[in-house]
Amino acid sequence: MGDDLITYQKIREIQRDERSNTALVKLPENVLEVMQNYLNEKKGFLEKNSDEKNLFSVDKFSRAEYELKNAKIAIQNIFDTRHKKIIEKAFQVSKNNMKIKDTTNMIYFEKRIFLQLIEIFDNYNQNCINAIISHRKPIFDVSCKEDEGQPLKIDEDILNKEKDKKLIKIINPVPSFIWEDNSKFGPFNPEDMVFLPEKISELLIRQKMAQEVK
């Protein structure tokens, strides 16, 4: 697939490949922009030609209408399938305490989702499941309360902390260290993809220990 061109047939091909492979299918980093351009182009064509009366135009209009409707369904299915794979992969990384967090064929926002999921699973396993097994009281990092008739509430301080994090790729070994708030980080190995507070990420980048993942 070209970096700036996609067709209905190619969208359906990606859908088939994604559903038939257990691993993520490789997509260009700008795939969302390319797909959006395709959908906007089809929508623009339909709006421009909605009043055409000749048989050729009606047939072409119906074809474009059909492709737009089914392309939207296919795109939704593509990313639903990818997200299921990412969730399962994050679960396995956390469950098996894997040091290498493989982000092969993930596009930029999927990498962030993947690393955040690992962190969520790690916290859940350590502070809840392992605590119960070890006869300790479970602790939850995200405080939630669901009152009858009220929406689920999530601690805003935790959400704000997540906004201040940055995804980086480790390029040189980083030993474990204690940050200014007494939080422990590391150790990290080359090729590790980690989601760290922005100040730490920028420090590691300046020291040539890591690269930002965009």
Sequence and secondary structure as in RCSB ss.txt:
>XXXX:A:sequence
MGDDLITYQKIREIQRDERSNTALVKLPENVLEVMQNYLNEKKGFLEKNSDEKNLFSVDKFSRAEYELKNAKIAI
QNIFDTRHKKIIEKAFQVSKNNMKIKDTTNMIYFEKRIFLQLIEIFDNYNQNCINAIISHRKPIFDVSCKEDEGQ
PLKIDEDILNKEKDKKLIKIINPVPSFIWEDNSKFGPFNPEDMVFLPEKISELLIRQKMAQEVK
>XXXX:A:secstr
  SS   HHHHHHHHHHHHH SS     TTHHHHHHHHHHHHHHHHHHTTT  SHHHHHHHHHHHHHHHHHHHHH
HHHHHHHHHHHHHHHHHHHHTT S    TT  HHHHHHHHHHHHHHHHHIIIIIHHHHTT     SS EE  TTS
  EE HHHHHHHHTEEEEEE S B  EE TTS EE  B TT EEEEEHHHHHHHHHTTSEEE  
